[in-house]
Amino acid sequence: MALAASSTQAHEVAQPDYEAEAKRIIDGLDATGMTAAVMIDGKVVYSGAFGTLEEGSGKPVTTDTLFPIASISKAFTTTALAMLVDQGKLGWDDPVRKYVPEFGMWDPWVAEHFTVRDLLTHRSGLGLGAGDLVMWPDGNAKPADVINAVKHLKPVTGFRDGYAYDNLLYIIAGEVVGRVSGQSWQDFVTNNIFQPVGMTECAADGSRLRAGQSFVRGHEREAGASVGVPIDKRMEFSPTVAPAGGIWCPSGDMMKWAKFWLDGGVTASGQRLISEKQKNELWKGVTPVGSGIIKPMGGSTNLQLYALGWFVADMEGTPIVHHSGGAPGVTSNFILIPQKHIAVFASSNDYMSTAGAWTRQIADKLIDGKQDSDVIAAAIKQNDKVNAEAKLAVAKAAVTPKDAKKPSLSLSAYAGTYRDPWYGTVTITEKRGKLAIDMSRSELLDGPLTPYDGDTFAAIWPDKTMKADAFVTFKVEDGKVTGMTMKPISDITDFSFDFQDLNLVRE
């Protein structure tokens, strides 16, 4: 399946069979395509490209192909902010309102004390992926919509009381970059990071892809399906998403980004872009993610924290700095092993664990020459398991249980417009004895409602590749529908489909 690959030998590090491991994960998951690269001691020792730009196209992925790196983009946002800190234009612990006066949170006290650092460290008190539905999977939210949404999202923990990954706050961090620098986030990153680092092929968001560049199309698949289905542009082309996850790059440019970091924030030409102090600040752990003997990285990990745009952890006792990324139809993973001067990167145009499994497998081997765990085999097994479970759960939800209660009201009584202050409107219509749901921010989240149990219905979206069908429960009081809530049917549903955060009140 490999269509382009090259490698050279580098010092004494015992290297794995990069090509064979790539083929194993790609074949095991029936992936569409992947790009991958490894750097050791400042030299790219492996560069590979596999599969096709789009299923059925016959057009090969090459080492020059651009892939969305999704949330790996967050480190570019924190690097931009670090530059502005070095310039004395802002401080990490300045209140966000100093730069974005309209910023707010559910709790006014929290809003007043919320700092730039808080935007970056996933400790806001909001739930996992809170508010992502304003842009996921195909929303057209603007930064102002994101700022408004955050004001209305109810926290699930105390402020700075725990870790829960978010995206909206990074979009607001991008607004800080723009307002302080006087440039758009995209222009600042392009002019002050891409160009001096030599990442000349990267695009700061999908709208900036240039004519003639090779780039992939993302692929999703229905639970249990073996072939990916090309998706439309969706959110990876949205400029709004860029500071949280919108950059596109080829693997070669990602190796330049790796060398910049492994050289301590200095470009290949010797230009220091951020001070040593700020480089250390970006890699200083802030929010504990997990502790004890856990295995999020393949080998044993004893401690993992989120820093500023990076995860810092250990793999088999060796410090690593890493980040993964996922957007509709694509995934990526980037691992730095600073003490050994190693970088590993991969990106796939499927929303599966292809890139993450390969990078973790390779990094585990490169650390000490041993393969402490078979991450790829585990990823294939887990993928088969969760897809089978999701397929069963969705099929079960699409059929009304035998002992189910009937809806308490006539179907026409549920029809109407419902509003949530952070999301907007959701419309329920009744036609010829059937209900349908239309979520205003998305063309994809528009489909039939099937009676399930009492006042709970199943929203079965026509595009089954999203794996995001949801239960819709109407609130009935004194014989009238006053509101509704939602939740995903399957555990495989991406956390950015945060239906559970909606509290829709009938207008």
Salt bridges, closest charged atoms under 4 A:
GLU21 OE1 - ARG24 NH2 2.93
ASP27 OD2 - LYS23 NZ 3.08
ASP41 OD2 - HIS11 ND1 2.03
GLU54 OE2 - ARG217 NH1 3.12
ASP93 OD1 - ARG117 NE 2.89
ASP94 OD2 - LYS98 NZ 3.75
GLU102 OE2 - ARG179 NH2 2.73
ASP118 OD1 - ARG123 NH2 2.80
ASP118 OD2 - ARG160 NH2 2.72
ASP166 OD2 - HIS122 ND1 3.21
GLU175 OE1 - ARG179 NH2 3.15
ASP187 OD1 - ARG208 NH1 2.98
GLU201 OE1 - ARG210 NH2 3.50
GLU220 OE1 - LYS467 NZ 3.83
ASP232 OD1 - ARG234 NE 3.01
ASP253 OD1 - LYS256 NZ 3.67
ASP263 OD2 - LYS259 NZ 2.67
GLU276 OE1 - ARG272 NH2 3.69
GLU281 OE2 - ARG117 NH1 2.79
GLU281 OE2 - LYS284 NZ 3.42
ASP350 OD1 - ARG221 NH2 2.69
ASP374 OD1 - ARG24 NH2 3.03
GLU389 OE2 - LYS385 NZ 2.85
ASP463 OD2 - ARG234 NH2 2.69
GLU477 OE2 - LYS475 NZ 3.75
GLU507 OE2 - ARG419 NE 2.72
